C-alpha cells in the first residue's frame, strides 16, 4: 500500500493509494446502488485509474450493466467464495479501458447458506483481495440489498462504505440498521472500516420533498454527504438495457455528468486527507 510520501514521489496528481476498497451498500433496494457502483467505476476508469468491480449481488446487475452475457460469467465470484477458483481467475476485462470486473450469477444466492458453517466465513473475500491491493487504484464492491453474509463479507474486506440514498420520504428509515452494522463490524471485525460518504440519488429538484430530504440528510450526516447529487435521468435508466454504463451510453446526459463530478469529488476529498498527513 502506498504511503502519502510515496504517492507524492510517484505521481504528479495525488489520487487514492493503490487498492482502496470501497463497498457500495444500502440494504434498501431501488436506491441506485448498482447504478452508482457501475457509473462511478466507469468515471474513475475514464481518468485512467485502474478499477475493479466486485459484483457481489446475486442479481448480477453490475455484470449485466457492463455488457457481460451469462456465458461470459463461467468463472464468477460464487466460485471464488466457495473455494473453487482464486479471484484472479474470475476477473476479466470489460470493454472499457482500465475497468475490470469479477462477475456474479444467481448461484451467488446459495453462498449465504453454504458459508454459514464455515469457520472464518466473514473473512473469505478479505483474504482473496489481499493479493490485489497493489494492482488497482480502486476496488468497488457492489453489495446486495440486504445485511446478510455477503454484505458482511464485503464490509469486512472494505476500507470504507459508500451509501447511495434515494431522495424519498423513507430515505432515513432503516438506514440506522446499516450504520449500526458498520459500527459493530468496525468494533469486532474490521477496525479500518469507515464511512466513505453518502450520495443522494434520484434527485428531482422540482419536487419539494426532495429538497426536504436533502436538508434532513445533510443535517444528520454533515460533511459526510457529497456535494454532488445524482438526478433522476432517463438515460441512466436506459443504459443497462444496452449493456453499458450511462457514462458510455450518453456521456453528456445529466446523470453521466453528475457521476463524473462525484468521481472528481471523491478524488479531491482524498487529496485533502493525504495533504493533512504530509
Buried (B, 14 or more C-beta within 10 A) or exposed (E): EBEBEEBBEEEEEBBBBBBBBBBBBBBBEEBBBBBBBBBBBBBBBBBEBBBBBBBBBBBBBBBBBBBBEEEEBEBBBBBBBBEEBEBEBBBBEBEBEBBBBBBBBEBBBEBBEBBEEEEEBBBBBBEBBEEBBEBBBBBBBBBBBBBBBBBBBBBBBBBBBBBBBBBBEEBBEEBEEBEEBBEEBBEEBBEEBBBBBBBBBBBBEEBEEBBEBBEEBBEEBEEBBBEBBBBBBEBBEBBBEEBBBBBBBBBEBBBBBBBBBBBBBBBEBBBEEBEEEE
